[in-house]
Amino acid sequence: MVNNTRRTLALVSVYSRPDEDLFKRSNWTVWSVTEGGQNGLQVIDAKSILSVVSVIPHNHHVNADASDVRFFVWEQMGMDMALLSRPGDATGEDDEGIDEDSN
């Protein structure tokens, strides 16, 4: 309840702006960001959400000592997520093609 009005809230995580050099070199397609940590968490009205993205860890480092943990933003999740799975994940088979559900 907010001001005696029932609202649906969402906890979201705010990330940095994309690494500008990588963003330019990728023709404005790779959004390499860092997480905001505890200070990046915000509670918002769920009705204000315009889109949902996936934020996936990757090994690009801006700092020479590789101390920065970076993520890339994937905007269009869907069947493309199947590209990230291992063979057999969707079918219930293991890597050797053995059906795990029949045991």
ChimeraX commands (.cxc) that place a marker at each C-alpha (Angstrom):
marker #1 position 0.00,0.00,0.00 radius 0.5
marker #1 position 1.28,3.44,-0.95 radius 0.5
marker #1 position -0.75,6.37,0.39 radius 0.5
marker #1 position -3.65,3.95,1.06 radius 0.5
marker #1 position -3.61,2.85,-2.59 radius 0.5
marker #1 position -2.78,-0.72,-3.55 radius 0.5
marker #1 position 0.06,-0.78,-6.09 radius 0.5
marker #1 position 2.14,-3.50,-7.69 radius 0.5
marker #1 position 5.80,-2.73,-7.23 radius 0.5
marker #1 position 8.92,-4.15,-8.86 radius 0.5
marker #1 position 12.52,-4.25,-7.67 radius 0.5
marker #1 position 14.83,-3.34,-10.56 radius 0.5
marker #1 position 18.58,-3.15,-10.88 radius 0.5
marker #1 position 20.16,-0.11,-12.52 radius 0.5
marker #1 position 23.29,-0.66,-14.62 radius 0.5
marker #1 position 25.90,1.76,-15.98 radius 0.5
marker #1 position 25.88,3.40,-19.37 radius 0.5
marker #1 position 27.49,1.14,-22.01 radius 0.5
marker #1 position 31.27,1.20,-22.49 radius 0.5
marker #1 position 31.47,3.92,-25.13 radius 0.5
marker #1 position 34.51,2.57,-27.00 radius 0.5
marker #1 position 33.10,-0.94,-27.42 radius 0.5
marker #1 position 29.68,0.51,-28.23 radius 0.5
marker #1 position 31.14,2.60,-31.08 radius 0.5
marker #1 position 33.43,-0.20,-32.36 radius 0.5
marker #1 position 30.45,-2.57,-32.50 radius 0.5
marker #1 position 28.43,-0.09,-34.58 radius 0.5
marker #1 position 26.24,0.68,-31.58 radius 0.5
marker #1 position 25.14,-2.91,-31.01 radius 0.5
marker #1 position 27.07,-4.21,-27.95 radius 0.5
marker #1 position 25.96,-2.70,-24.67 radius 0.5
marker #1 position 28.71,-3.65,-22.19 radius 0.5
marker #1 position 27.67,-2.44,-18.73 radius 0.5
marker #1 position 28.56,-2.81,-15.05 radius 0.5
marker #1 position 26.04,-3.44,-12.29 radius 0.5
marker #1 position 25.11,-0.78,-9.78 radius 0.5
marker #1 position 25.33,-3.10,-6.78 radius 0.5
marker #1 position 23.20,-2.37,-3.71 radius 0.5
marker #1 position 23.01,1.32,-4.66 radius 0.5
marker #1 position 21.60,0.37,-8.05 radius 0.5
marker #1 position 18.49,-1.34,-6.67 radius 0.5
marker #1 position 15.29,0.65,-7.00 radius 0.5
marker #1 position 11.63,-0.05,-6.25 radius 0.5
marker #1 position 9.34,1.26,-8.98 radius 0.5
marker #1 position 5.67,1.06,-9.95 radius 0.5
marker #1 position 5.38,-2.09,-12.08 radius 0.5
marker #1 position 3.10,-0.28,-14.55 radius 0.5
marker #1 position 5.99,2.03,-15.47 radius 0.5
marker #1 position 8.01,-0.84,-16.97 radius 0.5
marker #1 position 8.30,-0.34,-20.73 radius 0.5
marker #1 position 10.50,-3.32,-21.61 radius 0.5
marker #1 position 12.48,-6.16,-20.09 radius 0.5
marker #1 position 16.03,-7.06,-21.08 radius 0.5
marker #1 position 18.44,-9.81,-20.20 radius 0.5
marker #1 position 21.78,-8.79,-18.67 radius 0.5
marker #1 position 24.31,-11.56,-19.30 radius 0.5
marker #1 position 27.90,-11.80,-17.93 radius 0.5
marker #1 position 30.68,-11.60,-20.51 radius 0.5
marker #1 position 34.48,-11.45,-20.52 radius 0.5
marker #1 position 35.10,-8.00,-22.00 radius 0.5
marker #1 position 37.17,-5.90,-19.58 radius 0.5
marker #1 position 37.77,-2.16,-19.78 radius 0.5
marker #1 position 40.30,-2.13,-16.93 radius 0.5
marker #1 position 43.73,-3.57,-17.79 radius 0.5
marker #1 position 43.73,-5.68,-14.61 radius 0.5
marker #1 position 40.37,-7.29,-15.53 radius 0.5
marker #1 position 38.89,-6.18,-12.20 radius 0.5
marker #1 position 35.65,-4.97,-13.76 radius 0.5
marker #1 position 32.80,-7.46,-13.97 radius 0.5
marker #1 position 30.87,-6.64,-17.11 radius 0.5
marker #1 position 27.54,-7.69,-18.62 radius 0.5
marker #1 position 26.01,-7.30,-22.06 radius 0.5
marker #1 position 22.40,-6.34,-22.62 radius 0.5
marker #1 position 20.25,-8.62,-24.76 radius 0.5
marker #1 position 17.00,-6.91,-25.68 radius 0.5
marker #1 position 15.15,-9.49,-27.75 radius 0.5
marker #1 position 14.92,-12.66,-25.72 radius 0.5
marker #1 position 12.87,-15.45,-27.17 radius 0.5
marker #1 position 13.82,-18.27,-29.48 radius 0.5
marker #1 position 17.31,-16.71,-29.60 radius 0.5
marker #1 position 17.80,-17.96,-26.03 radius 0.5
marker #1 position 17.92,-21.47,-27.47 radius 0.5
marker #1 position 21.29,-20.53,-28.93 radius 0.5
marker #1 position 22.69,-20.31,-25.39 radius 0.5
marker #1 position 21.53,-23.77,-24.32 radius 0.5
marker #1 position 23.43,-27.02,-24.72 radius 0.5
marker #1 position 22.25,-29.68,-27.17 radius 0.5
marker #1 position 19.52,-31.77,-25.59 radius 0.5
marker #1 position 18.53,-29.21,-22.92 radius 0.5
marker #1 position 15.12,-28.62,-24.45 radius 0.5
marker #1 position 14.52,-32.27,-25.25 radius 0.5
marker #1 position 15.49,-33.73,-21.87 radius 0.5
marker #1 position 18.47,-35.56,-23.37 radius 0.5
marker #1 position 21.97,-35.37,-21.96 radius 0.5
marker #1 position 25.11,-34.65,-24.06 radius 0.5
marker #1 position 25.23,-38.28,-25.28 radius 0.5
marker #1 position 21.62,-38.20,-26.51 radius 0.5
marker #1 position 20.30,-40.38,-23.66 radius 0.5
marker #1 position 16.78,-39.45,-22.57 radius 0.5
marker #1 position 17.11,-38.42,-18.89 radius 0.5
marker #1 position 13.34,-38.51,-18.28 radius 0.5
marker #1 position 12.99,-42.23,-19.10 radius 0.5
marker #1 position 15.24,-43.36,-16.22 radius 0.5
marker link #1:1,2 radius 0.2
marker link #1:2,3 radius 0.2
marker link #1:3,4 radius 0.2
marker link #1:4,5 radius 0.2
marker link #1:5,6 radius 0.2
marker link #1:6,7 radius 0.2
marker link #1:7,8 radius 0.2
marker link #1:8,9 radius 0.2
marker link #1:9,10 radius 0.2
marker link #1:10,11 radius 0.2
marker link #1:11,12 radius 0.2
marker link #1:12,13 radius 0.2
marker link #1:13,14 radius 0.2
marker link #1:14,15 radius 0.2
marker link #1:15,16 radius 0.2
marker link #1:16,17 radius 0.2
marker link #1:17,18 radius 0.2
marker link #1:18,19 radius 0.2
marker link #1:19,20 radius 0.2
marker link #1:20,21 radius 0.2
marker link #1:21,22 radius 0.2
marker link #1:22,23 radius 0.2
marker link #1:23,24 radius 0.2
marker link #1:24,25 radius 0.2
marker link #1:25,26 radius 0.2
marker link #1:26,27 radius 0.2
marker link #1:27,28 radius 0.2
marker link #1:28,29 radius 0.2
marker link #1:29,30 radius 0.2
marker link #1:30,31 radius 0.2
marker link #1:31,32 radius 0.2
marker link #1:32,33 radius 0.2
marker link #1:33,34 radius 0.2
marker link #1:34,35 radius 0.2
marker link #1:35,36 radius 0.2
marker link #1:36,37 radius 0.2
marker link #1:37,38 radius 0.2
marker link #1:38,39 radius 0.2
marker link #1:39,40 radius 0.2
marker link #1:40,41 radius 0.2
marker link #1:41,42 radius 0.2
marker link #1:42,43 radius 0.2
marker link #1:43,44 radius 0.2
marker link #1:44,45 radius 0.2
marker link #1:45,46 radius 0.2
marker link #1:46,47 radius 0.2
marker link #1:47,48 radius 0.2
marker link #1:48,49 radius 0.2
marker link #1:49,50 radius 0.2
marker link #1:50,51 radius 0.2
marker link #1:51,52 radius 0.2
marker link #1:52,53 radius 0.2
marker link #1:53,54 radius 0.2
marker link #1:54,55 radius 0.2
marker link #1:55,56 radius 0.2
marker link #1:56,57 radius 0.2
marker link #1:57,58 radius 0.2
marker link #1:58,59 radius 0.2
marker link #1:59,60 radius 0.2
marker link #1:60,61 radius 0.2
marker link #1:61,62 radius 0.2
marker link #1:62,63 radius 0.2
marker link #1:63,64 radius 0.2
marker link #1:64,65 radius 0.2
marker link #1:65,66 radius 0.2
marker link #1:66,67 radius 0.2
marker link #1:67,68 radius 0.2
marker link #1:68,69 radius 0.2
marker link #1:69,70 radius 0.2
marker link #1:70,71 radius 0.2
marker link #1:71,72 radius 0.2
marker link #1:72,73 radius 0.2
marker link #1:73,74 radius 0.2
marker link #1:74,75 radius 0.2
marker link #1:75,76 radius 0.2
marker link #1:76,77 radius 0.2
marker link #1:77,78 radius 0.2
marker link #1:78,79 radius 0.2
marker link #1:79,80 radius 0.2
marker link #1:80,81 radius 0.2
marker link #1:81,82 radius 0.2
marker link #1:82,83 radius 0.2
marker link #1:83,84 radius 0.2
marker link #1:84,85 radius 0.2
marker link #1:85,86 radius 0.2
marker link #1:86,87 radius 0.2
marker link #1:87,88 radius 0.2
marker link #1:88,89 radius 0.2
marker link #1:89,90 radius 0.2
marker link #1:90,91 radius 0.2
marker link #1:91,92 radius 0.2
marker link #1:92,93 radius 0.2
marker link #1:93,94 radius 0.2
marker link #1:94,95 radius 0.2
marker link #1:95,96 radius 0.2
marker link #1:96,97 radius 0.2
marker link #1:97,98 radius 0.2
marker link #1:98,99 radius 0.2
marker link #1:99,100 radius 0.2
marker link #1:100,101 radius 0.2
marker link #1:101,102 radius 0.2
marker link #1:102,103 radius 0.2
view
